[in-house]
Amino acid sequence: MQAARQTTEEALAIEGLTRRFGALVAVDDVTLRVSAGERRAVLGANGAGKTTLFNMIAGDLPPSAGHIRLFGEDITELSPQKRVLAGVRRTYQKSLVFGGMTVRDNLYVAIRGATGPRLTIWKRAENQPDRAQTDALAERVGLTDRLDTMANELSHGEQRQLELGMALAHPPKLLLLDEPAAGLSTRERESLVAMLADLPRDLTLILIEHDLDIALKAVDYVSVMHNGHLLAEGTPAEISANQDIQDIYMGRHGK
Ligand SMILES: Nc1ncnc2c1ncn2[C@@H]1O[C@H](COP(=O)(O)OP(=O)(O)OP(=O)(O)O)[C@@H](O)[C@H]1O
């Protein structure tokens, strides 16, 4: 896995990224690089700055300083929509699926949303979605049996699967998953790890995860944040073996 880091092109290059909220520096001069096809986890205790970092990469929040490059292109000033077109997708800690629609229609909206001129779900009769595409997406995230189920009738884990399917509707270049295992059962966590392992290898994945075991199983390389800083980086084995980092991650060190 590490070979991918050394030989492939750079998917994401973050340079001196900083975000202040008044006197608070939520992300403080973070510089990191992620190779194309890499699976990276961003770990850190509550308030470390992980979500703020994601918000800046996705364009949901402007940085106070610094630059973000996606495959060499400076995207720091791009709107979130333009970043989607450039290949960035993200999920949020809170589910954004449409509860009153079926799994199939949620996937259809995601497919249309990324390609169609506007959202035309109600025109489905004259504008049939590509069933093969929705079915393939559902299969990829383990929801084939739930295609006709309303999203609000899905379990929490299935809703996260649906979110992942929606994020994959048009294969992103960079996929940002914000705590994908939050609230999942042990069995659902195992299937999440398997789903992540099955993602196309050319997709670059960064995930924020509170479950250290999941993060360490699912990624090639780990960046640890603490109080807005990038504290350490290493392979899962290196991070697991570092007691100081483990203590900080588990919140045993003071802020
Ligand atoms: N919009 C905001 N306004 C003011 N402060 C904010 C805002 N967003 C985040 N913060 C603060 O910035 C710091 C970093 O928050 P952030 O949510 O990025 O951390 P995190 O590592 O994602 O934490 P968690 O694991 O709890 O989600 C925290 O102190 C938080 O209170």
The ligand as an SDF file (V2000), in Angstrom:
LIG
                    3D

 31 33  0  0  0  0  0  0  0  0999 V2000
  -18.2930   27.7170   13.1090 N   0  0  0  0  0  0  0  0  0  0  0  0
  -17.5230   27.7510   14.2010 C   0  0  0  0  0  0  0  0  0  0  0  0
  -17.4690   28.8400   14.9790 N   0  0  0  0  0  0  0  0  0  0  0  0
  -16.6910   28.8890   16.0750 C   0  0  0  0  0  0  0  0  0  0  0  0
  -15.8900   27.8670   16.4830 N   0  0  0  0  0  0  0  0  0  0  0  0
  -15.9060   26.7570   15.7330 C   0  0  0  0  0  0  0  0  0  0  0  0
  -16.7180   26.6310   14.5660 C   0  0  0  0  0  0  0  0  0  0  0  0
  -16.5140   25.3980   14.0230 N   0  0  0  0  0  0  0  0  0  0  0  0
  -15.6300   24.7870   14.8290 C   0  0  0  0  0  0  0  0  0  0  0  0
  -15.2710   25.5880   15.8410 N   0  0  0  0  0  0  0  0  0  0  0  0
  -14.3030   25.2770   16.9070 C   0  0  0  0  0  0  0  0  0  0  0  0
  -13.0920   24.8920   16.2660 O   0  0  0  0  0  0  0  0  0  0  0  0
  -12.4750   23.8190   16.9640 C   0  0  0  0  0  0  0  0  0  0  0  0
  -12.2830   22.6430   16.0320 C   0  0  0  0  0  0  0  0  0  0  0  0
  -13.5860   22.1100   15.7390 O   0  0  0  0  0  0  0  0  0  0  0  0
  -13.7950   20.9040   14.7300 P   0  0  0  0  0  0  0  0  0  0  0  0
  -15.2660   20.6450   14.6600 O   0  0  0  0  0  0  0  0  0  0  0  0
  -13.0740   21.1690   13.4760 O   0  0  0  0  0  0  0  0  0  0  0  0
  -13.0630   19.7270   15.5140 O   0  0  0  0  0  0  0  0  0  0  0  0
  -13.1490   18.1680   15.2680 P   0  0  0  0  0  0  0  0  0  0  0  0
  -11.7610   17.6510   15.3870 O   0  0  0  0  0  0  0  0  0  0  0  0
  -13.8750   17.8900   14.0130 O   0  0  0  0  0  0  0  0  0  0  0  0
  -14.0140   17.7120   16.5130 O   0  0  0  0  0  0  0  0  0  0  0  0
  -15.1500   16.5750   16.6160 P   0  0  0  0  0  0  0  0  0  0  0  0
  -14.3940   15.2870   16.5990 O   0  0  0  0  0  0  0  0  0  0  0  0
  -15.7770   16.8600   17.9460 O   0  0  0  0  0  0  0  0  0  0  0  0
  -16.0820   16.7420   15.4680 O   0  0  0  0  0  0  0  0  0  0  0  0
  -13.3630   23.5210   18.1630 C   0  0  0  0  0  0  0  0  0  0  0  0
  -12.8540   24.2030   19.2760 O   0  0  0  0  0  0  0  0  0  0  0  0
  -14.7120   24.0800   17.7550 C   0  0  0  0  0  0  0  0  0  0  0  0
  -15.4660   24.4790   18.8710 O   0  0  0  0  0  0  0  0  0  0  0  0
  1  2  1  0
  2  3  1  0
  2  7  2  0
  3  4  2  0
  4  5  1  0
  5  6  2  0
  6  7  1  0
  6 10  1  0
  7  8  1  0
  8  9  2  0
  9 10  1  0
 10 11  1  0
 11 12  1  0
 11 30  1  0
 12 13  1  0
 13 14  1  0
 13 28  1  0
 14 15  1  0
 15 16  1  0
 16 17  2  0
 16 18  1  0
 16 19  1  0
 19 20  1  0
 20 21  2  0
 20 22  1  0
 20 23  1  0
 23 24  1  0
 24 25  2  0
 24 26  1  0
 24 27  1  0
 28 29  1  0
 28 30  1  0
 30 31  1  0
M  END
$$$$
